[in-house]
Amino acid sequence: MANLVVRNIDEDVVSALKERAGRFGRSAEAEHRLILTNALLKTKKKSLAEVLAAMPDVGDDADFERLQDAGESNVFD
């Protein structure tokens, strides 16, 4: 495994890292590794817009028209 040294980090960032690590019972170094791994190697979740854009074109609105059965009343009228 490689080593990484990060210099010139704002003290506020270091404090936030230590606080976050403490909340999860990890060292600041372990938390730093996890943050880097999640940011750089984990598959990002798609946004709703990306999911919708990826849906295939399956037809027109008329293709999905709802037909009432003779015995049903329309609750929206």
Contact map, one row per residue, 1 for C-alpha under 8 A:
11100000000000000000000000000000000000000000000000000000000000000000000000000
11110000000000000000000000000000000000000000000000000000000000000000000000000
11111000000000000000000000000000000000000000000000000000000000000000000000000
01111100000000000000000000000000000000000000000000000000000000000000000000000
00111110000000000000000000000000000000000000000000000000000000000000000000000
00011111100000000000000000000000000000000000000000000000000000000000000000000
00001111100000000000000000000000000000000000000000000000000000000000000000000
00000111110000000000000000000000000000000000000000000000000000000000000000000
00000111111011000000000000000000000000000000000000000000000000000000000000000
00000001111111000000000000000000000000000000000000000000000000000000000000000
00000000111111100000000000000000000000000000000000000000000000000000000000000
00000000011111110000000000000000000000000000000000000000000000000000000000000
00000000111111111000000000000000000000000000000000000000000000000000000000000
00000000111111111100000000000000000000000000000000000000000000000000000000000
00000000001111111110000000000000000000000000000000000000000000000000000000000
00000000000111111111000000000000000000000000000000000000000000000000000000000
00000000000011111111100000010011000000000000000000000000000000000000000000000
00000000000001111111110000110000000000000000000000000000000000000000000000000
00000000000000111111111000000000000000000000000000000000000000000000000000000
00000000000000011111111100000010000000000000000000000000000000000000000000000
00000000000000001111111111110110000000000000000000000000000000000000000000000
00000000000000000111111111110000000000000000000000000000000000000000000000000
00000000000000000011111111000000000000000000000000000000000000000000000000000
00000000000000000001111111000000000000000000000000000000000000000000000000000
00000000000000000000111111100000000000000000000000000000000000000000000000000
00000000000000000000111111110110000000000000000000000000000000000000000000000
00000000000000000100110011111110000000000000000000000000000000000000000000000
00000000000000001100110001111111000000000000000000000000000000000000000000000
00000000000000000000000000111111100000000000000000000000000000000000000000000
00000000000000000000100001111111110000000000000000000000000000000000000000000
00000000000000001001100001111111111000000000000000000000000000000000000000000
00000000000000001000000000011111111100000000000000000000000000000000000000000
00000000000000000000000000001111111110000000000000000000000000000000000000000
00000000000000000000000000000111111111000000000000000000000000000000000000000
00000000000000000000000000000011111111100000000000000000000000000000000000000
00000000000000000000000000000001111111111000000000000000000000000000000000000
00000000000000000000000000000000111111111100000000000000000000000000000000000
00000000000000000000000000000000011111111100000000000000000000000000000000000
00000000000000000000000000000000001111111100000000000000000000000000000000000
00000000000000000000000000000000000111111100000000000000000000000000000000000
00000000000000000000000000000000000111111110000000000000000000000000000000000
00000000000000000000000000000000000011111111000000000000000000000000000000000
00000000000000000000000000000000000000001111100000000000000000000000000000000
00000000000000000000000000000000000000000111110000000000000000000000000000000
00000000000000000000000000000000000000000011111000000000000000000000000000000
00000000000000000000000000000000000000000001111111100000000000000000000000000
00000000000000000000000000000000000000000000111111100000000000000000000000000
00000000000000000000000000000000000000000000011111110000000000000000000000000
00000000000000000000000000000000000000000000011111111000000000000000000000000
00000000000000000000000000000000000000000000011111111100000000000000000000000
00000000000000000000000000000000000000000000011111111110000000000000000000000
00000000000000000000000000000000000000000000000111111110000000000000000000000
00000000000000000000000000000000000000000000000011111110000000000000000000000
00000000000000000000000000000000000000000000000001111111000000000000000000000
00000000000000000000000000000000000000000000000000111111100000000000000000000
00000000000000000000000000000000000000000000000000000111110000000000000000000
00000000000000000000000000000000000000000000000000000011111000000000000000000
00000000000000000000000000000000000000000000000000000001111100000000000000000
00000000000000000000000000000000000000000000000000000000111110100000000000000
00000000000000000000000000000000000000000000000000000000011111110000000000000
00000000000000000000000000000000000000000000000000000000001111111000000000000
00000000000000000000000000000000000000000000000000000000000111111000000000000
00000000000000000000000000000000000000000000000000000000001111111000000000000
00000000000000000000000000000000000000000000000000000000000111111100000000000
00000000000000000000000000000000000000000000000000000000000011111110000000000
00000000000000000000000000000000000000000000000000000000000000011111000000000
00000000000000000000000000000000000000000000000000000000000000001111100000000
00000000000000000000000000000000000000000000000000000000000000000111110111000
00000000000000000000000000000000000000000000000000000000000000000011111100000
00000000000000000000000000000000000000000000000000000000000000000001111100000
00000000000000000000000000000000000000000000000000000000000000000000111110000
00000000000000000000000000000000000000000000000000000000000000000001111111000
00000000000000000000000000000000000000000000000000000000000000000001001111100
00000000000000000000000000000000000000000000000000000000000000000001000111111
00000000000000000000000000000000000000000000000000000000000000000000000011111
00000000000000000000000000000000000000000000000000000000000000000000000001111
00000000000000000000000000000000000000000000000000000000000000000000000001111
